[in-house]
Amino acid sequence: MRGRRRKAGRLSRRQLLKWAARGSLGSLAALAGCGDYGDDDGASSTPRGTSDENADPVGLVAANETASLIHLQLRSFALAVTKQPFSLLIETDSGPFFADHGRLYLLRDGDRVTVASVSLRSKDDDGALLDATLSDGSAALLVLRALTSRTVAVRLVPLDTAGITHWGEVLDTPDDELIYGLTERIVADVIASEVVPEEVGSLNRKGELVSMYIAPTIAAYTPFYHSSRGYGLLVGGTMPGSYDIGATVAGELTFEFEMDPQARVAEFFVFHGDHYEILDEYTRLTGRPFLPPREIFLHWRGRDVLPPGATVEVDGVAVNPTLADDLLSYERYGIPVGTYHFDRPWAVGEQGYGDFVFDPNRFPNASEMLRVMTDRGWLPQVWVSNWAIDIRGQEARAAGYLAPGSDRAIDFTRPRAVEWLQAGLTDFLAGDEGRHVNAFFADRSDEGDVPSDADDVYDDGRNGRQVHNAYPVEYVKALHDVIHESRPDTGWVVSRAAYAGSQRYGATWGGDTHSREGATIPETPDTGPSTDLGLRSVLISMQRCAFMGLPYWGSDIGGYSDFADREVFARWIQVGALSPLMRFHGKGTKAPWDMPTEPRFDQEVLDMYKRYVELHHSLQDYLYDLAQAAHDTGAPLVRPLVFNYPDEPKALDRWDQWLLGDDLLVAPVWRSGERSRSVYFPAERWVDWWDRARVIAGPLEQQEQAPLDHLPLFAREGSPLLG
């Protein structure tokens, strides 16, 4: 059982010195379960999914000090520290890639307090401990540690913490620098992207204000970005913060975070290398992506609601009529089967999730129903949440398992609460119904019922500000541990919310992206105008997650809303087929045999549905091989063109194209009504997937025809995928 964290209190100067000298990685590594970083300190020198296990160990070759300069020469890079005024430069043989011009700061009583000067206290084989004088005359410790040959930790520890509420850093960002990652959300307004998708955003975050505070429902966040200047930067811990990427002051990138009241340290990590090497280092620190089973790469089918009604017999068993329609239609039209998702309401209880028991009114004979599905090859998956409600809610309240002040959110910092939830889910998976269930669809940990204020004190002593961003990671970890134990070879967890470390435990889906302008709550019909901008946002969100270290990603094909434009659905099917996770889910039927548009039975869309499901299934082995590389090195499955072609200007912010692995170039049409698009072919020879006699030599940009049923798709010449 995990021990409780220390309650907030003042550390003595001696304790601070001891803590800083030993080089703790702080709360981020504790959250990610990677406290013993030193077990694997070799950095990858091969970018595409092959870790260099024989890399030289990190060591300090020399440390030279003059009256004005401290120079730390490491095996792969050098750190030059100017004593007064303080500055820090990190460089390699090819030149500097990261510079702090004395603008690392604390916010004390509302005023910025910067590092004014430093002196060397001690050094060892991994870095140096410096005494720092701040601009208000107070003292601090500055720790510079080489964690690997590509990662440097920068840690500022104030000795007087009175009045300190935030900390931050101001970096120069030249006009030609691109900044990637941070969030999958494409707009600053946390509501607009769900209700009214906008034609804004790209892979490059320059000119944006970005909040680092998880908000529903497009809820994947990481305090981690990549720079086109050859470095990545991760902020340690889980406190809320923000990034101002040249929005307020041109040429300045500022990030500012609340000070953790327990750790009371400003900490960030700088990774050096190309995008693959940066992800290798980032996932070495925060945790490698889990390795899912092959089955996750079959397509998924689900509906927001399966209404009760007169049952229909399937293989001799009375089955929910909507479910029966899906099962029998797949059989009738020869569509390959995959995962079937049961969303809420699927269980007993007023909100369709009171206990882990299928609702007998909605799903009579649930055990037999699920047996029929698995006999037909389906892999059932059920919706779960961080809620304890109805009967289980009463039990949780009586035992003290709920988060402070919440009437339903479980406190995942309390080990007994986690064990209680895990026991219930384990029993479910072992029972007559749950023994057929393959995976958990983890929802709602990003919402307002998770207490997130400073006066909300959780069981382990952290407050709501500390826990808010950590909560989805703790939640998905609890579910992952159940699945890992009960379904070690075939199970997985997919989660809507994510933060640094989430990749260790689950896949990600893109929240309630809409294809209509309208309300987000399931009970409200979608009545707003149709839009293709939800699909546009998905192209960006999926690629941003590649930079964020979240390799397994999928969206609701057709949007979470019930689409009103058949072209949106058709084009989204094509995008889904070339995404890591192909997921039909959301409100409405998402069924070409029962469309919300005319014709209701749409043969053209049905042919596309089947064709692209088959295409996705044909890539199952390829995707699994990519997943193995992701597990080994953090390399994403979807690879923005800049990953492989960083020297090609047209690849740097190509948000509407991507690579799937190294071998497939995907260039979908997203705008309704268009029947062609401009495609950029990087410097390779590319074979048209649909016409193998047609080869295009890059670099080249040209117009490609794209009838409604056609996805511009190309394979790298010589790829094994071409047979």
C-alpha positions, 0 to 999 in steps of 0.5 A: 500500500502506498504511503501518505505524502508529507503534509505541507510544511516548512523545510529546514535549510539543511533539509533543502540542501540535502534534497537538492543535492540528491537530485530528486525528480519531484512530483512529476516522476512520482506521478509517472512511476519513474522515480528510478530514472537512472536505471535506463540512462542511455539516450536513443541516437536512432529516431524511428523507434530503435532505442540505443541500449549501448549509449555511453553513460552520462558523465561530467568530463570537466567543470571549469570555473572563472570569475564570471563563468562556470563551464560544465562540459558533458559528453554530449553537450556543454552548460555555460553559466554566467555568474552575474548577471545569471544566464544559462546556455546549453549547447552541442558541437553544432551550437546552442539550442537552449538559452535562459537569459536570467529570466527564470523567476518566482512570483513573490507577493505579486512581484517577479523575483529573478535569479540575479547571480550564482556561485558554484557550491559543488559538482559531481558526475551528473551536474552541479549545485549552485548557490543563487541570490535572487533579485530581492536579496533572498537565497536559493539553490539552483540545481543543474543535473544531466539525467541522460546524455540528452536530458538536463533537469533545471531546478530552482529551490528558494530557501525563503518561500514566504509569499511565493505563489507562482514560478515561471520562465521567459525564453526568447522565441525567434520569428522562425521558431515553431512550437509544437504540442501542449494540448490537443484542443485547438482553441483557448476557449474550452467551450467553443471547440466543442460547441462551435468548431472554428477554422483556426489553429495548426500544429505550430502554437506561436501566437497562442495563450495556452492554459495548462489546466485540464478541462472537458471534453477535449482533455489531453494536456501535457506541460511539454512542447517541442521546439523547431530549434532542436529541444523539448521542454517539460515542466515538472509537477502537476500544478496548473499553469499557462503558456504565452507563446509570443501572444503578449510580447512578440519574441517571448515564450513565457510559461508560468505555473502555480508553486506546489505548496509541498515541493516548493520547487521550480523545475523543468526538463530540457531534452535535446534532439530531433522529435523522435529523440525528444519523445524517447527522452520524455517517455524515458522520464514520464513512462513508456507508452503501454503496449496494447494487444493487437485487437485494439487496432481492429475498428470499434463500433458503438452508439451513445445510447442503445434504447430499450425496446422489443427484443430481436432474436440473434442466434437464438438469444433475445437481444436489444433491438439497436444492438441486434441491428448492428450485429445483423447488419454487419453480417448482412453486408459482410463488414468485418467485426471488431470492438463493440462499445457499450456506453452509458447507460449500460448498467443498472442505476438512475444514471445508467451506471449505478453498479457493474451489472448490465441493465436487464430492462435494456439488455435482457439475458446480458450474459447470453447476449455477450456470449453471442457477440463474442462467438461472432468475433466481437470484443465488448468494451464498457463505459466506466467513470470516476463516479461512485453513485447509487448503491456504490455511491452510498457505500463509498460515502459511508467508507470515506472514499469520495474526494473532499466535498464531492458527492460522487468523485472517487478519491484516487489518492486514498489507497483503500478507495482505489482498492475498493474500486478495483475489487468491484471491477475485478469481480465484474470481469470475473462474473457471468457478464463481465467475463466477456468484456475486453476493455474499459472506456474511461470517461469524466475525470476531466469534469467539474465534480473533481474538487480542484480548489486549494482548500480541497484537501485529499486523503494524501495531503495534497490539495485540489490544485495539486490533484486536478491535473494528476487526477486523470492519471491516477484514475486511468492507472487504477483501471489499467492495473485491473485490466492488466491483471484480469486481461493481460493479453487482450485488454486495454483502457482508453481515456478522454483526459490525459496528462504527462504519464497517462501514456503508460496506462491507456489510449486516448480519444479526442472528446466530444468533437462535433460535426454540428454547432450545438449543445454538448449534453447527450440529452439535447438533440443536435439541431444546429447547422452542420459543419466540417470544421469538427473534422478539420480540428481532428486532423490537428488534434491527432497530430498534436497528440503525437508531439505530446507522447500519446501514440494511440488516438482516435476520434468519434467518426462523424463527430460526437454529434449526430451529423447532418452532412453525409460528406462529413461522415464519409470523409471522417470514415477515411480519416478514421481508417488511417488513425491509430484507433478507428472508432464509430461512436457518438449520438445517432446511428453512425450507420450507412444503412440508417442514415440521418441524411438522405438517402436513409439507406446510402449504398455509396456510404455503405461501400465506403464504410466497408472498404475503409474498415477493411483497409484499417483491418489490413493494417493491424499488423503494421499498427501493432509493429508501430505500437511496439516501437512506441512502447520501446522508444515513445515514437508515435504511430501518427507522425507529422511530416516534420518528424521525418522531414525537418529540413523541408519547409513545406513539412514544418506545419503541414497540419492536414497531412501526416505519416502513419509510421514511416511508410504511409502518407495520408492526405485526406479531404476534410472540407465538404464539397471538395473533390481534389486537394493539394498534396505535398510529397516529401523527398521520397518516391511515393506509390499511389495506394490505389494505383500501384503503377503511379509513382510520384517523386518528391519533394513536390506539391501537386493537386490530387483528385479525390472523389467522395469515396477516395482518400489520397493515400501513398506508400513509400516506395519499397515498403513491405505494405506494397506486397 
